[in-house]
Amino acid sequence: MAAGSATLLVFGLALLLSSWVLLLITSWKEDYAWGLFTLLLPPLSYLFALFKLDKAGQSILLAIAGWACIFLSQ
């Protein structure tokens, strides 16, 4: 793996982690059940973000940027 693609991969994973943390904070503020759901099932918790796009839109954008970096690292 080249250094550039490894950097993009690590940066993409960091963006995905930070988007999940932002989503976790947002969902705990919204409701206890959504916070617990986000903590236990991170990939499916992005459905919460799609339903509450006005509150959790930033986490969706970070996740899209993270996935774009991961796909560009291939």
Residue frames as a rotation matrix with the C-alpha (Angstrom) as fourth column:
MET 1
0.591 0.807 0.000 0.00
0.807 -0.591 0.000 0.00
0.000 0.000 -1.000 0.00
ALA 2
-0.205 -0.652 0.730 1.39
0.615 -0.666 -0.422 3.35
0.761 0.363 0.538 -0.98
ALA 3
-0.795 -0.201 -0.573 1.81
0.596 -0.435 -0.674 6.13
-0.114 -0.878 0.466 1.54
GLY 4
-0.875 0.484 0.024 -0.83
-0.456 -0.840 0.295 8.32
0.162 0.247 0.955 -0.09
SER 5
-0.118 0.875 -0.469 -3.51
-0.250 0.431 0.867 5.68
0.961 0.219 0.168 -0.08
ALA 6
-0.283 -0.032 -0.959 -2.69
0.812 0.525 -0.257 4.72
0.511 -0.851 -0.123 3.51
THR 7
-0.972 -0.086 -0.219 -3.01
0.188 -0.841 -0.507 8.35
-0.140 -0.534 0.834 4.54
LEU 8
-0.574 0.817 -0.055 -6.37
-0.640 -0.406 0.652 8.66
0.511 0.410 0.756 2.80
LEU 9
-0.071 0.535 -0.842 -7.55
0.246 0.827 0.505 5.44
0.967 -0.171 -0.190 4.45
VAL 10
-0.540 -0.196 -0.818 -6.58
0.831 0.031 -0.556 6.59
0.134 -0.980 0.146 7.93
PHE 11
-0.975 0.205 -0.080 -8.06
-0.193 -0.972 -0.137 10.05
-0.106 -0.118 0.987 7.35
GLY 12
-0.370 0.884 -0.287 -11.30
-0.456 0.096 0.885 8.48
0.809 0.458 0.367 6.10
LEU 13
-0.098 0.298 -0.950 -11.53
0.647 0.744 0.167 6.23
0.757 -0.598 -0.266 9.14
ALA 14
-0.822 -0.231 -0.520 -10.90
0.553 -0.537 -0.637 9.21
-0.132 -0.811 0.570 11.41
LEU 15
-0.815 0.580 0.021 -13.70
-0.530 -0.758 0.380 11.11
0.236 0.298 0.925 9.68
LEU 16
-0.111 0.793 -0.599 -16.07
-0.058 0.596 0.801 8.17
0.992 0.124 -0.020 10.12
LEU 17
-0.340 -0.081 -0.937 -15.20
0.861 0.373 -0.345 7.92
0.378 -0.924 -0.057 13.81
SER 18
-0.959 -0.032 -0.280 -15.71
0.158 -0.884 -0.440 11.63
-0.234 -0.466 0.853 14.36
SER 19
-0.571 0.818 -0.065 -19.04
-0.546 -0.320 0.774 11.54
0.613 0.478 0.629 12.52
TRP 20
-0.042 0.543 -0.839 -20.18
0.421 0.771 0.478 8.69
0.906 -0.333 -0.261 14.76
VAL 21
-0.630 -0.228 -0.742 -19.16
0.776 -0.205 -0.596 10.62
-0.017 -0.952 0.306 17.89
LEU 22
-0.943 0.330 -0.034 -21.07
-0.332 -0.940 0.081 13.70
-0.005 0.087 0.996 16.66
LEU 23
-0.263 0.880 -0.396 -24.08
-0.350 0.296 0.889 11.52
0.899 0.372 0.230 15.92
LEU 24
-0.266 0.095 -0.959 -23.80
0.746 0.651 -0.143 9.93
0.611 -0.753 -0.244 19.35
ILE 25
-0.901 -0.099 -0.423 -23.85
0.361 -0.710 -0.604 13.33
-0.241 -0.697 0.676 21.05
THR 26
-0.763 0.639 -0.101 -26.76
-0.594 -0.631 0.499 14.53
0.255 0.440 0.861 18.93
SER 27
-0.166 0.744 -0.647 -28.83
-0.061 0.647 0.760 11.42
0.984 0.166 -0.062 19.48
TRP 28
-0.495 -0.021 -0.869 -28.28
0.824 0.307 -0.477 11.42
0.276 -0.952 -0.134 23.27
LYS 29
-0.959 0.161 -0.233 -29.49
-0.064 -0.924 -0.376 15.03
-0.276 -0.346 0.897 23.36
GLU 30
-0.555 0.782 -0.283 -32.56
-0.608 -0.150 0.779 14.09
0.567 0.605 0.559 21.35
ASP 31
0.612 0.778 0.138 -33.70
-0.712 0.467 0.524 10.96
0.343 -0.419 0.841 23.21
TYR 32
0.021 -0.584 0.811 -32.28
-0.823 0.451 0.346 8.29
-0.568 -0.675 -0.471 25.52
ALA 33
0.550 0.269 0.791 -33.44
0.082 0.925 -0.371 5.45
-0.831 0.269 0.487 23.27
TRP 34
0.974 -0.226 0.031 -31.84
-0.004 -0.153 -0.988 6.94
0.228 0.962 -0.150 20.17
GLY 35
0.329 -0.897 0.294 -28.61
-0.931 -0.360 -0.057 7.45
0.157 -0.255 -0.954 22.09
LEU 36
0.051 -0.247 0.968 -28.57
-0.511 0.826 0.238 3.84
-0.858 -0.507 -0.084 23.19
PHE 37
0.827 0.315 0.466 -29.40
0.240 0.553 -0.798 2.70
-0.509 0.771 0.381 19.68
THR 38
0.818 -0.570 -0.074 -26.53
-0.415 -0.497 -0.762 4.79
0.397 0.655 -0.643 18.29
LEU 39
0.098 -0.810 0.578 -24.14
-0.968 0.058 0.245 3.39
-0.232 -0.583 -0.779 20.86
LEU 40
0.028 -0.035 0.999 -25.03
-0.263 0.964 0.041 -0.25
-0.964 -0.264 0.018 20.20
LEU 41
0.279 0.144 0.949 -25.67
0.787 0.533 -0.312 -0.20
-0.551 0.834 0.035 16.43
PRO 42
-0.245 -0.464 -0.851 -23.48
0.058 -0.883 0.465 2.51
-0.968 0.065 0.244 14.86
PRO 43
-0.969 -0.157 0.191 -24.08
0.200 -0.039 0.979 1.71
-0.147 0.987 0.069 11.16
LEU 44
-0.307 0.933 0.188 -27.85
0.860 0.187 0.474 1.62
0.407 0.308 -0.860 11.53
SER 45
0.003 0.305 -0.952 -27.91
0.772 -0.606 -0.192 4.76
-0.635 -0.735 -0.237 13.64
TYR 46
-0.918 -0.333 -0.216 -27.35
0.116 -0.745 0.656 6.83
-0.379 0.577 0.723 10.52
LEU 47
-0.400 0.876 0.271 -31.05
0.724 0.120 0.679 6.25
0.562 0.468 -0.682 9.80
PHE 48
0.287 0.424 -0.859 -31.69
0.876 -0.479 0.056 8.50
-0.388 -0.769 -0.509 12.79
ALA 49
-0.504 -0.575 -0.645 -29.51
0.264 -0.813 0.519 11.13
-0.823 0.091 0.561 11.14
LEU 50
-0.907 0.213 0.362 -31.50
0.347 -0.109 0.932 10.88
0.238 0.971 0.025 7.92
PHE 51
0.063 0.991 -0.115 -34.77
0.889 -0.003 0.458 11.38
0.454 -0.131 -0.881 9.80
LYS 52
0.736 0.099 -0.670 -33.35
0.505 -0.740 0.445 14.27
-0.451 -0.666 -0.594 11.86
LEU 53
0.221 -0.695 0.685 -31.33
0.930 -0.061 -0.362 15.87
0.293 0.717 0.633 9.09
ASP 54
0.608 0.039 0.793 -31.69
0.010 -0.999 0.042 19.36
0.794 -0.017 -0.608 10.53
LYS 55
0.839 -0.272 0.471 -29.99
-0.525 -0.179 0.832 18.30
-0.142 -0.945 -0.293 13.77
ALA 56
0.381 -0.685 0.621 -27.61
0.028 0.680 0.733 15.58
-0.924 -0.262 0.278 12.56
GLY 57
0.998 0.058 0.032 -26.75
0.035 -0.062 -0.997 16.79
-0.056 0.996 -0.064 9.06
GLN 58
0.431 -0.902 0.002 -23.15
-0.899 -0.430 -0.079 17.56
0.072 0.032 -0.997 9.98
SER 59
-0.094 -0.461 0.882 -22.50
-0.516 0.780 0.353 13.96
-0.851 -0.423 -0.311 10.98
ILE 60
0.689 0.383 0.615 -23.90
0.326 0.595 -0.735 12.74
-0.647 0.707 0.285 7.65
LEU 61
0.913 -0.380 -0.148 -21.58
-0.348 -0.539 -0.767 15.09
0.211 0.752 -0.625 5.75
LEU 62
0.070 -0.922 0.381 -18.58
-0.961 0.040 0.274 13.88
-0.267 -0.385 -0.883 7.74
ALA 63
0.117 0.038 0.992 -19.54
-0.090 0.996 -0.028 10.26
-0.989 -0.086 0.120 7.06
ILE 64
0.942 0.236 0.240 -19.85
0.220 0.110 -0.969 10.93
-0.255 0.966 0.052 3.33
ALA 65
0.613 -0.786 -0.085 -16.44
-0.747 -0.540 -0.388 12.61
0.259 0.301 -0.918 3.32
GLY 66
-0.041 -0.626 0.779 -14.98
-0.761 0.525 0.381 9.68
-0.648 -0.577 -0.498 5.25
TRP 67
0.434 0.260 0.862 -16.38
0.246 0.887 -0.392 7.12
-0.867 0.382 0.321 2.83
ALA 68
0.992 -0.105 -0.075 -15.13
-0.108 -0.358 -0.928 9.20
0.071 0.928 -0.366 -0.11
CYS 69
0.243 -0.960 0.142 -11.61
-0.970 -0.238 0.053 9.20
-0.017 -0.150 -0.988 1.35
ILE 70
-0.040 -0.224 0.974 -11.79
-0.366 0.910 0.194 5.45
-0.930 -0.349 -0.118 1.89
PHE 71
0.727 0.365 0.582 -12.93
0.360 0.519 -0.776 4.79
-0.585 0.773 0.246 -1.66
LEU 72
0.877 -0.457 -0.150 -10.27
-0.424 -0.588 -0.689 7.13
0.227 0.667 -0.709 -3.06
SER 73
0.150 -0.871 0.468 -7.58
-0.870 0.109 0.481 5.23
-0.470 -0.479 -0.741 -1.18
GLN 74
0.600 0.145 0.787 -8.23
0.060 0.973 -0.225 2.09
-0.798 0.182 0.575 -3.25
